[in-house]
Amino acid sequence: MESTKAASELFAPIGGEVTTVNESLTADPDLLNEHPYGSWIFRLRPSNKDELDKLLDAAGYKAAFGED
C-alpha cells in the first residue's frame, strides 16, 4: 500500500492467491475510509479454507480489542 508519505506491505489474515484487485481505489483511495465495511482492497482465493473459521466479523473484532 502506498500513501503520499510511505509505502508498506499489506498483510492478510489468511494465506491464498489474490484473484482481483479493486482498481477503483487507485483513483479514489478515500473510498476505503468512507465505507470501511462496504469496500474491499482485493479478493483472495484461500489456500486453506479452515483459516476462514478463525476470522472475526466487526462485532467480534470490537469484542476482542475492547472498542465501542
C-alpha positions as CSV (number, residue, x, y, z in Angstrom):
1,M,0.0,0.0,0.0
2,E,1.2,3.5,-0.7
3,S,0.4,6.9,0.6
4,T,2.0,10.3,-0.1
5,K,4.4,9.7,2.8
6,A,5.1,6.0,2.8
7,A,4.8,2.6,1.2
8,S,4.2,-0.6,3.1
9,E,3.1,-4.2,2.7
10,L,-0.4,-5.3,3.3
11,F,-0.8,-8.4,5.4
12,A,-3.8,-10.7,5.0
13,P,-5.1,-12.7,8.0
14,I,-5.2,-15.9,5.8
15,G,-3.0,-17.3,3.0
16,G,-4.0,-17.6,-0.6
17,E,-3.9,-16.2,-4.1
18,V,-5.0,-12.7,-5.0
19,T,-7.6,-13.1,-7.8
20,T,-8.8,-9.5,-8.2
21,V,-7.7,-6.0,-7.1
22,N,-10.1,-3.2,-6.5
23,E,-8.9,-0.8,-9.2
24,S,-11.4,2.0,-8.1
25,L,-9.2,2.5,-5.0
26,T,-6.3,3.6,-7.2
27,A,-8.3,6.5,-8.5
28,D,-10.1,7.2,-5.2
29,P,-8.4,5.7,-2.1
30,D,-10.7,7.7,0.2
31,L,-13.5,5.2,-0.7
32,L,-11.9,2.8,1.9
33,N,-12.2,5.4,4.7
34,E,-15.7,6.5,3.6
35,H,-17.1,3.0,3.5
36,P,-14.8,0.7,5.6
37,Y,-17.3,-2.2,5.8
38,G,-18.6,-1.8,2.2
39,S,-15.2,-1.5,0.5
40,W,-12.6,-4.1,-0.4
41,I,-9.0,-4.0,-1.4
42,F,-8.6,-7.4,-3.1
43,R,-10.3,-10.7,-3.4
44,L,-8.4,-13.8,-2.2
45,R,-8.8,-17.5,-3.1
46,P,-7.8,-19.1,0.3
47,S,-5.2,-21.8,0.2
48,N,-6.6,-23.3,3.4
49,K,-10.4,-22.8,3.9
50,D,-10.1,-23.8,7.6
51,E,-8.4,-20.5,8.2
52,L,-11.7,-18.7,7.4
53,D,-13.2,-20.1,10.6
54,K,-10.7,-18.0,12.6
55,L,-11.6,-14.7,11.1
56,L,-13.6,-12.1,13.1
57,D,-16.6,-10.1,12.0
58,A,-17.0,-6.4,13.1
59,A,-18.6,-7.4,16.4
60,G,-16.0,-10.0,17.2
61,Y,-13.2,-7.6,16.4
62,K,-14.7,-4.9,18.7
63,A,-15.1,-7.5,21.5
64,A,-11.6,-8.8,21.1
65,F,-10.0,-5.4,21.1
66,G,-12.3,-3.6,23.5
67,E,-13.6,-1.0,21.1
68,D,-17.0,0.5,21.5
